[in-house]
Amino acid sequence: MPIIKFIIVGLPIALGVVMIGTGGLNFAGPPLARENFALWGSPAGFNRVTGSLGVLIGLILVIPAKSRVGALASAIFRLAAVATLIRSRDWGHLPVAAALMAVSAAAIAVHG
């Protein structure tokens, strides 16, 4: 398989797996996740909303026929996360969120 085809297929799937994992973790709501959401100004239980969205977007990303839609949704989702982190001045979480935003943008780019 040529490397470009591998990237076109593999990048959205890898991003989808990450989205499913982080979404599932946020939905489960361990104490640290709940504390972070409170720090960011989110209402109680909002971790379940974002966790559900993350899992849903991740599932869309792993379906090759829908991965472009998933990549667009992921970019919007990650942009909101980056904006929230900047607004709340949570510089510690920002590098990972920005990197995932860049991966989402790359996933969009590979689909033209």
C-alpha positions as protocol buffer text, in pm:
chain_id: "A"
residue {
  index: 1
  type: MET
  ca { x: 0 y: 0 z: 0 }
}
residue {
  index: 2
  type: PRO
  ca { x: 148 y: 338 z: -94 }
}
residue {
  index: 3
  type: ILE
  ca { x: 230 y: 563 z: 201 }
}
residue {
  index: 4
  type: ILE
  ca { x: -18 y: 833 z: 92 }
}
residue {
  index: 5
  type: LYS
  ca { x: -307 y: 586 z: 85 }
}
residue {
  index: 6
  type: PHE
  ca { x: -197 y: 455 z: 425 }
}
residue {
  index: 7
  type: ILE
  ca { x: -207 y: 811 z: 565 }
}
residue {
  index: 8
  type: ILE
  ca { x: -544 y: 887 z: 402 }
}
residue {
  index: 9
  type: VAL
  ca { x: -697 y: 576 z: 559 }
}
residue {
  index: 10
  type: GLY
  ca { x: -491 y: 552 z: 878 }
}
residue {
  index: 11
  type: LEU
  ca { x: -491 y: 912 z: 1001 }
}
residue {
  index: 12
  type: PRO
  ca { x: -868 y: 943 z: 1051 }
}
residue {
  index: 13
  type: ILE
  ca { x: -880 y: 598 z: 1212 }
}
residue {
  index: 14
  type: ALA
  ca { x: -599 y: 686 z: 1454 }
}
residue {
  index: 15
  type: LEU
  ca { x: -771 y: 1015 z: 1538 }
}
residue {
  index: 16
  type: GLY
  ca { x: -1099 y: 827 z: 1583 }
}
residue {
  index: 17
  type: VAL
  ca { x: -939 y: 585 z: 1830 }
}
residue {
  index: 18
  type: VAL
  ca { x: -801 y: 878 z: 2030 }
}
residue {
  index: 19
  type: MET
  ca { x: -1141 y: 1052 z: 2024 }
}
residue {
  index: 20
  type: ILE
  ca { x: -1317 y: 735 z: 2142 }
}
residue {
  index: 21
  type: GLY
  ca { x: -1064 y: 687 z: 2423 }
}
residue {
  index: 22
  type: THR
  ca { x: -1067 y: 1044 z: 2550 }
}
residue {
  index: 23
  type: GLY
  ca { x: -1443 y: 1069 z: 2504 }
}
residue {
  index: 24
  type: GLY
  ca { x: -1496 y: 751 z: 2702 }
}
residue {
  index: 25
  type: LEU
  ca { x: -1269 y: 876 z: 2977 }
}
residue {
  index: 26
  type: ASN
  ca { x: -1451 y: 1210 z: 2993 }
}
residue {
  index: 27
  type: PHE
  ca { x: -1788 y: 1033 z: 2999 }
}
residue {
  index: 28
  type: ALA
  ca { x: -1677 y: 804 z: 3283 }
}
residue {
  index: 29
  type: GLY
  ca { x: -1584 y: 1118 z: 3474 }
}
residue {
  index: 30
  type: PRO
  ca { x: -1301 y: 1029 z: 3708 }
}
residue {
  index: 31
  type: PRO
  ca { x: -1244 y: 1294 z: 3976 }
}
residue {
  index: 32
  type: LEU
  ca { x: -964 y: 1468 z: 3784 }
}
residue {
  index: 33
  type: ALA
  ca { x: -1180 y: 1504 z: 3472 }
}
residue {
  index: 34
  type: ARG
  ca { x: -1468 y: 1648 z: 3675 }
}
residue {
  index: 35
  type: GLU
  ca { x: -1229 y: 1890 z: 3847 }
}
residue {
  index: 36
  type: ASN
  ca { x: -1091 y: 2003 z: 3510 }
}
residue {
  index: 37
  type: PHE
  ca { x: -1438 y: 2064 z: 3369 }
}
residue {
  index: 38
  type: ALA
  ca { x: -1524 y: 2270 z: 3678 }
}
residue {
  index: 39
  type: LEU
  ca { x: -1198 y: 2465 z: 3636 }
}
residue {
  index: 40
  type: TRP
  ca { x: -1298 y: 2543 z: 3277 }
}
residue {
  index: 41
  type: GLY
  ca { x: -1634 y: 2679 z: 3394 }
}
residue {
  index: 42
  type: SER
  ca { x: -1848 y: 2391 z: 3271 }
}
residue {
  index: 43
  type: PRO
  ca { x: -2164 y: 2291 z: 3459 }
}
residue {
  index: 44
  type: ALA
  ca { x: -2172 y: 1968 z: 3655 }
}
residue {
  index: 45
  type: GLY
  ca { x: -2220 y: 1671 z: 3425 }
}
residue {
  index: 46
  type: PHE
  ca { x: -2091 y: 1849 z: 3115 }
}
residue {
  index: 47
  type: ASN
  ca { x: -1811 y: 1593 z: 3098 }
}
residue {
  index: 48
  type: ARG
  ca { x: -2077 y: 1342 z: 2992 }
}
residue {
  index: 49
  type: VAL
  ca { x: -2194 y: 1567 z: 2708 }
}
residue {
  index: 50
  type: THR
  ca { x: -1844 y: 1622 z: 2573 }
}
residue {
  index: 51
  type: GLY
  ca { x: -1754 y: 1258 z: 2633 }
}
residue {
  index: 52
  type: SER
  ca { x: -2057 y: 1142 z: 2434 }
}
residue {
  index: 53
  type: LEU
  ca { x: -1975 y: 1380 z: 2149 }
}
residue {
  index: 54
  type: GLY
  ca { x: -1613 y: 1267 z: 2149 }
}
residue {
  index: 55
  type: VAL
  ca { x: -1711 y: 900 z: 2124 }
}
residue {
  index: 56
  type: LEU
  ca { x: -1966 y: 973 z: 1851 }
}
residue {
  index: 57
  type: ILE
  ca { x: -1715 y: 1174 z: 1646 }
}
residue {
  index: 58
  type: GLY
  ca { x: -1456 y: 901 z: 1697 }
}
residue {
  index: 59
  type: LEU
  ca { x: -1695 y: 636 z: 1570 }
}
residue {
  index: 60
  type: ILE
  ca { x: -1768 y: 845 z: 1261 }
}
residue {
  index: 61
  type: LEU
  ca { x: -1394 y: 886 z: 1199 }
}
residue {
  index: 62
  type: VAL
  ca { x: -1327 y: 512 z: 1193 }
}
residue {
  index: 63
  type: ILE
  ca { x: -1583 y: 456 z: 914 }
}
residue {
  index: 64
  type: PRO
  ca { x: -1381 y: 526 z: 598 }
}
residue {
  index: 65
  type: ALA
  ca { x: -1684 y: 643 z: 398 }
}
residue {
  index: 66
  type: LYS
  ca { x: -1767 y: 898 z: 669 }
}
residue {
  index: 67
  type: SER
  ca { x: -1418 y: 998 z: 780 }
}
residue {
  index: 68
  type: ARG
  ca { x: -1430 y: 1339 z: 608 }
}
residue {
  index: 69
  type: VAL
  ca { x: -1743 y: 1433 z: 804 }
}
residue {
  index: 70
  type: GLY
  ca { x: -1576 y: 1299 z: 1118 }
}
residue {
  index: 71
  type: ALA
  ca { x: -1262 y: 1501 z: 1049 }
}
residue {
  index: 72
  type: LEU
  ca { x: -1467 y: 1820 z: 1011 }
}
residue {
  index: 73
  type: ALA
  ca { x: -1660 y: 1746 z: 1331 }
}
residue {
  index: 74
  type: SER
  ca { x: -1336 y: 1667 z: 1512 }
}
residue {
  index: 75
  type: ALA
  ca { x: -1181 y: 1997 z: 1403 }
}
residue {
  index: 76
  type: ILE
  ca { x: -1483 y: 2191 z: 1531 }
}
residue {
  index: 77
  type: PHE
  ca { x: -1483 y: 1993 z: 1856 }
}
residue {
  index: 78
  type: ARG
  ca { x: -1108 y: 2047 z: 1906 }
}
residue {
  index: 79
  type: LEU
  ca { x: -1133 y: 2416 z: 1818 }
}
residue {
  index: 80
  type: ALA
  ca { x: -1391 y: 2455 z: 2096 }
}
residue {
  index: 81
  type: ALA
  ca { x: -1157 y: 2272 z: 2335 }
}
residue {
  index: 82
  type: VAL
  ca { x: -863 y: 2497 z: 2243 }
}
residue {
  index: 83
  type: ALA
  ca { x: -1079 y: 2808 z: 2285 }
}
residue {
  index: 84
  type: THR
  ca { x: -1199 y: 2686 z: 2625 }
}
residue {
  index: 85
  type: LEU
  ca { x: -843 y: 2620 z: 2742 }
}
residue {
  index: 86
  type: ILE
  ca { x: -725 y: 2963 z: 2626 }
}
residue {
  index: 87
  type: ARG
  ca { x: -1026 y: 3134 z: 2787 }
}
residue {
  index: 88
  type: SER
  ca { x: -961 y: 2959 z: 3118 }
}
residue {
  index: 89
  type: ARG
  ca { x: -582 y: 3007 z: 3088 }
}
residue {
  index: 90
  type: ASP
  ca { x: -517 y: 2635 z: 3127 }
}
residue {
  index: 91
  type: TRP
  ca { x: -179 y: 2634 z: 2955 }
}
residue {
  index: 92
  type: GLY
  ca { x: -93 y: 2285 z: 3078 }
}
residue {
  index: 93
  type: HIS
  ca { x: -361 y: 2114 z: 2868 }
}
residue {
  index: 94
  type: LEU
  ca { x: -325 y: 2342 z: 2567 }
}
residue {
  index: 95
  type: PRO
  ca { x: -33 y: 2169 z: 2385 }
}
residue {
  index: 96
  type: VAL
  ca { x: -217 y: 1835 z: 2359 }
}
residue {
  index: 97
  type: ALA
  ca { x: -541 y: 2003 z: 2253 }
}
residue {
  index: 98
  type: ALA
  ca { x: -356 y: 2208 z: 1990 }
}
residue {
  index: 99
  type: ALA
  ca { x: -177 y: 1899 z: 1860 }
}
residue {
  index: 100
  type: LEU
  ca { x: -507 y: 1714 z: 1825 }
}
residue {
  index: 101
  type: MET
  ca { x: -650 y: 2019 z: 1649 }
}
residue {
  index: 102
  type: ALA
  ca { x: -359 y: 2000 z: 1404 }
}
residue {
  index: 103
  type: VAL
  ca { x: -421 y: 1628 z: 1347 }
}
residue {
  index: 104
  type: SER
  ca { x: -788 y: 1706 z: 1281 }
}
residue {
  index: 105
  type: ALA
  ca { x: -685 y: 1970 z: 1027 }
}
residue {
  index: 106
  type: ALA
  ca { x: -449 y: 1719 z: 864 }
}
residue {
  index: 107
  type: ALA
  ca { x: -730 y: 1464 z: 845 }
}
residue {
  index: 108
  type: ILE
  ca { x: -942 y: 1721 z: 664 }
}
residue {
  index: 109
  type: ALA
  ca { x: -653 y: 1807 z: 431 }
}
residue {
  index: 110
  type: VAL
  ca { x: -590 y: 1447 z: 324 }
}
residue {
  index: 111
  type: HIS
  ca { x: -952 y: 1421 z: 211 }
}
residue {
  index: 112
  type: GLY
  ca { x: -927 y: 1729 z: -12 }
}
